[in-house]
Amino acid sequence: MKDAMTRAEIWLQDTLCQPLSIDDLALHLGYSTSQVRRLFHHHFGSSPGTYRDGRRLERAAVLLALTLDPVADIGLACGYRNHSAFSRAFQRRYGTTPRRYRRRIRHALGQRPPGCRMPIHREKKRSHYAIMRREYKPPHALALGSQTLHAQGLGGQGERLSAAVPGIALPDLFTARLVPDSAFNTARRTDVGLCLLPPSAVNGLALPMPYRCVPVAAQHYATVRLSTLHQLDGAVDCLIHELMRRSSSLRISGKSPSVLWLGHELELRVPLVAQPDVAQSTSNSR
């Protein structure tokens, strides 16, 4: 049942922008709607609908802080049918409108001193695959870094996965840094597994639960090299400040950051997207 509810939580995460119902989730899992509601509440402490609404608003808060996308577009991207519904839900949750929240959080972020001398690089990485399992623990609570640990439960497939790199994805990293009153920070999610898998290694690969195969498109990243995971939060703060302070054709997309173990160092990767016209975006975001 735990694996099924993990699948349910990931499905809710991956379909935030879609107008799908809990009946659709039950059909996806092969359970009745009442079973899904009962089991989900047992594992996560809320109904699937309440959980999804909270995650939608957290994602909206992150996008308002890190991007210049129009407020209405952010509402649509987070699953709200119109701007009014988004604004009402956001104000109920955070006590202010999306526009006021954006002005306040971006002003606060802009006032932070850099306090970091880590070199930040912008580079495009090729497409690849990742094989991940979900843990409901922050990364520092997990023993990470060895391929054996990251491939735990994938016995018998070691030769096909031998060239893969240990990695994690952190869907709650920005939320934890930018939305301190999150209702879900006590159960920060960490996806643990192997990255940089070529199609030849993925084709026909039989994955046991709770692993899943995640395609990662070719895209630009802001990257920072780390010595240990203890530097992670400081590196994220530094990266946010630098990317917001300096004019660039690329900006943070809001997608999940990741960390890869590359020999004797770690690489933090933060996905970027092309920056829209700044003047137009600033006008639309007010």
C-alpha positions as CSV (number, residue, x, y, z in Angstrom):
1,M,0.0,0.0,0.0
2,K,2.9,2.4,0.7
3,D,4.2,2.0,-2.9
4,A,0.7,2.7,-4.2
5,M,0.3,5.8,-2.2
6,T,3.8,7.0,-3.3
7,R,2.6,6.5,-6.9
8,A,-0.5,8.5,-6.0
9,E,1.5,11.4,-4.6
10,I,3.8,11.4,-7.6
11,W,0.8,11.4,-9.9
12,L,-0.6,14.4,-8.1
13,Q,2.7,16.2,-8.4
14,D,3.0,15.4,-12.1
15,T,-0.6,16.5,-13.0
16,L,-0.9,19.7,-11.0
17,C,-1.7,21.7,-14.1
18,Q,-4.4,19.3,-15.4
19,P,-8.1,19.4,-14.5
20,L,-8.1,15.8,-13.3
21,S,-10.3,14.4,-10.5
22,I,-9.6,12.0,-7.6
23,D,-11.7,9.5,-9.7
24,D,-9.0,9.8,-12.4
25,L,-6.3,9.1,-9.7
26,A,-8.3,6.0,-8.5
27,L,-8.5,4.7,-12.1
28,H,-4.7,5.3,-12.5
29,L,-4.0,3.2,-9.4
30,G,-6.7,0.6,-9.9
31,Y,-8.4,1.3,-6.6
32,S,-11.8,2.6,-5.7
33,T,-12.1,6.3,-5.0
34,S,-13.0,5.7,-1.3
35,Q,-9.9,3.4,-0.9
36,V,-7.7,6.1,-2.3
37,R,-9.1,8.8,-0.1
38,R,-8.7,6.6,3.0
39,L,-5.3,5.3,2.3
40,F,-3.9,8.6,1.1
41,H,-5.1,10.3,4.3
42,H,-3.5,7.6,6.4
43,H,-0.1,8.0,4.7
44,F,-0.1,11.8,4.2
45,G,-2.5,13.2,6.7
46,S,-4.8,14.9,4.3
47,S,-7.2,14.1,1.4
48,P,-5.7,13.9,-2.1
49,G,-7.6,17.1,-3.1
50,T,-6.3,19.1,-0.1
51,Y,-2.8,17.8,-0.7
52,R,-2.9,18.8,-4.4
53,D,-4.3,22.3,-3.6
54,G,-1.4,22.9,-1.2
55,R,1.2,21.7,-3.7
56,R,-0.4,23.9,-6.4
57,L,-0.1,27.0,-4.3
58,E,3.4,26.2,-3.2
59,R,4.5,25.9,-6.8
60,A,2.7,29.2,-7.6
61,A,4.6,30.9,-4.7
62,V,7.9,29.6,-6.1
63,L,7.1,30.7,-9.7
64,L,6.0,34.1,-8.4
65,A,9.3,34.5,-6.6
66,L,11.7,33.2,-9.3
67,T,10.1,34.1,-12.6
68,L,8.7,37.1,-14.4
69,D,5.8,35.1,-15.9
70,P,2.5,36.9,-15.8
71,V,0.4,36.1,-12.7
72,A,-2.5,34.7,-14.8
73,D,-0.1,32.3,-16.7
74,I,1.3,31.1,-13.4
75,G,-2.3,30.4,-12.2
76,L,-3.0,28.4,-15.3
77,A,0.3,26.5,-15.0
78,C,-0.7,25.5,-11.5
79,G,-4.1,24.1,-12.4
80,Y,-6.4,27.1,-11.9
81,R,-9.0,27.7,-14.6
82,N,-9.0,31.5,-14.3
83,H,-7.2,34.3,-12.6
84,S,-10.0,35.0,-10.1
85,A,-10.0,31.4,-8.8
86,F,-6.2,31.5,-8.5
87,S,-6.1,34.8,-6.7
88,R,-8.8,33.8,-4.2
89,A,-7.1,30.5,-3.4
90,F,-3.7,32.1,-3.0
91,Q,-5.0,34.9,-0.7
92,R,-6.8,32.3,1.5
93,R,-3.5,30.4,1.8
94,Y,-1.0,33.2,2.2
95,G,-3.0,36.2,3.3
96,T,-2.1,38.4,0.3
97,T,-2.7,38.6,-3.4
98,P,-0.2,36.9,-5.8
99,R,1.0,40.3,-7.1
100,R,1.7,41.7,-3.6
101,Y,3.4,38.4,-2.6
102,R,5.6,38.7,-5.7
103,R,6.6,42.3,-4.9
104,R,7.4,41.4,-1.3
105,I,9.3,38.2,-1.9
106,R,11.4,39.5,-4.8
107,H,12.2,42.7,-2.9
108,A,13.4,40.5,0.1
109,L,15.4,38.2,-2.2
110,G,17.0,41.3,-3.9
111,Q,18.2,42.6,-0.5
112,R,20.1,39.5,0.4
113,P,23.8,39.9,0.3
114,P,25.6,37.5,-2.0
115,G,27.6,35.9,0.8
116,C,28.9,33.2,-1.6
117,R,31.9,32.9,-3.8
118,M,31.0,29.6,-5.5
119,P,31.4,29.9,-9.3
120,I,28.1,29.6,-11.1
121,H,28.1,28.3,-14.7
122,R,25.3,28.3,-17.3
123,E,25.6,25.3,-19.6
124,K,23.4,23.1,-21.8
125,K,23.2,19.4,-20.9
126,R,22.2,16.6,-23.2
127,S,18.9,14.7,-22.7
128,H,19.1,11.6,-20.6
129,Y,17.1,9.3,-18.4
130,A,17.0,8.9,-14.6
131,I,15.8,6.0,-12.6
132,M,14.4,7.2,-9.3
133,R,12.7,6.1,-6.2
134,R,11.0,8.5,-3.8
135,E,11.9,9.1,-0.2
136,Y,10.0,11.4,2.2
137,K,13.1,12.6,3.9
138,P,15.4,15.6,3.4
139,P,18.7,14.7,1.7
140,H,20.9,15.2,4.8
141,A,18.8,12.4,6.5
142,L,19.9,9.9,3.8
143,A,23.2,8.2,3.3
144,L,23.8,9.2,-0.3
145,G,26.6,9.0,-2.8
146,S,27.4,5.4,-3.7
147,Q,26.0,3.7,-6.8
148,T,25.2,0.6,-4.7
149,L,22.9,2.7,-2.4
150,H,21.3,4.6,-5.2
151,A,20.6,1.3,-7.1
152,Q,19.3,-0.5,-4.1
153,G,16.7,-3.1,-5.2
154,L,17.9,-3.1,-8.8
155,G,19.9,-6.2,-8.4
156,G,20.7,-8.2,-11.6
157,Q,20.9,-5.1,-13.8
158,G,24.2,-3.8,-12.6
159,E,26.0,-4.2,-15.9
160,R,23.4,-2.1,-17.8
161,L,23.5,0.6,-15.2
162,S,27.3,0.6,-14.5
163,A,27.9,3.8,-16.4
164,A,25.1,5.7,-14.6
165,V,25.9,8.4,-12.0
166,P,24.4,8.5,-8.5
167,G,22.0,11.4,-8.3
168,I,19.0,12.9,-6.5
169,A,16.2,15.3,-7.5
170,L,14.8,17.7,-5.0
171,P,11.2,18.8,-5.8
172,D,10.9,20.7,-2.5
173,L,14.2,22.5,-2.5
174,F,12.9,25.9,-3.7
175,T,9.8,25.6,-1.6
176,A,11.8,25.0,1.6
177,R,14.0,28.1,0.8
178,L,11.2,30.4,-0.3
179,V,8.0,29.3,1.4
180,P,8.8,28.9,5.1
181,D,5.2,28.3,6.2
182,S,4.8,25.3,4.0
183,A,2.5,22.7,5.4
184,F,4.6,19.9,3.9
185,N,8.2,20.9,4.9
186,T,8.2,18.3,7.6
187,A,8.2,15.6,4.8
188,R,10.5,17.0,2.2
189,R,10.7,14.8,-0.8
190,T,13.9,13.4,-2.2
191,D,14.1,11.3,-5.4
192,V,17.1,8.9,-5.1
193,G,18.6,7.0,-8.0
194,L,20.8,6.9,-11.1
195,C,21.1,9.6,-13.8
196,L,22.6,10.0,-17.3
197,L,21.2,6.7,-18.6
198,P,21.3,6.4,-22.4
199,P,18.3,4.9,-24.3
200,S,20.2,1.7,-24.8
201,A,20.3,1.1,-21.1
202,V,16.6,2.0,-20.6
203,N,15.0,0.1,-23.4
204,G,13.4,-3.1,-22.0
205,L,14.6,-2.3,-18.5
206,A,12.3,-4.0,-15.9
207,L,12.0,-1.7,-12.9
208,P,10.8,-3.0,-9.6
209,M,8.6,-0.8,-7.4
210,P,9.2,1.8,-6.2
211,Y,11.5,2.9,-9.1
212,R,10.3,4.9,-12.1
213,C,12.0,6.0,-15.3
214,V,12.1,9.8,-15.8
215,P,13.1,11.3,-19.1
216,V,15.0,14.5,-18.8
217,A,15.0,16.8,-21.8
218,A,18.1,18.6,-23.1
219,Q,18.0,22.0,-21.4
220,H,20.2,24.8,-19.9
221,Y,21.2,24.6,-16.3
222,A,22.8,26.9,-13.7
223,T,25.5,24.6,-12.1
224,V,27.5,24.9,-9.0
225,R,30.1,22.4,-7.8
226,L,29.9,21.3,-4.2
227,S,32.3,19.4,-1.8
228,T,29.5,18.1,0.4
229,L,25.7,18.2,0.6
230,H,26.1,20.5,3.7
231,Q,26.8,23.3,1.1
232,L,23.5,22.8,-0.7
233,D,21.2,25.4,1.0
234,G,23.9,28.1,0.8
235,A,24.6,27.3,-2.8
236,V,20.9,27.6,-3.7
237,D,20.6,31.0,-1.9
238,C,23.7,32.2,-3.7
239,L,22.4,31.0,-7.1
240,I,19.0,32.6,-6.6
241,H,20.6,35.9,-5.7
242,E,23.0,35.9,-8.6
243,L,20.5,34.9,-11.3
244,M,18.0,37.5,-10.1
245,R,20.6,40.2,-9.8
246,R,22.3,39.8,-13.2
247,S,20.6,40.4,-16.5
248,S,20.5,37.2,-18.6
249,S,18.6,35.6,-21.4
250,L,18.0,32.6,-19.1
251,R,16.2,32.4,-15.8
252,I,15.2,29.8,-13.3
253,S,12.3,27.6,-14.5
254,G,11.1,26.5,-11.2
255,K,11.5,22.8,-12.1
256,S,13.2,20.4,-9.6
257,P,16.9,21.0,-9.0
258,S,19.1,17.9,-8.9
259,V,22.5,16.9,-7.5
260,L,24.9,14.5,-9.3
261,W,27.9,12.7,-7.7
262,L,30.7,13.3,-10.2
263,G,33.8,11.5,-8.9
264,H,35.3,13.6,-6.0
265,E,32.7,16.4,-6.2
266,L,29.0,17.1,-6.5
267,E,27.2,19.2,-9.1
268,L,24.0,21.1,-8.3
269,R,21.9,21.6,-11.4
270,V,19.1,24.1,-11.5
271,P,17.0,24.1,-14.7
272,L,16.8,27.3,-16.7
273,V,14.5,28.5,-19.5
274,A,14.7,31.4,-22.0
275,Q,13.8,34.7,-20.3
276,P,10.7,36.4,-21.8
277,D,10.8,40.0,-22.8
278,V,11.6,41.7,-19.5
279,A,9.7,44.9,-20.0
280,Q,6.6,43.1,-21.1
281,S,6.8,40.5,-18.3
282,T,7.4,43.1,-15.7
283,S,4.3,45.0,-16.9
284,N,2.2,41.9,-16.9
285,S,3.4,40.7,-13.5
286,R,2.3,43.9,-11.6
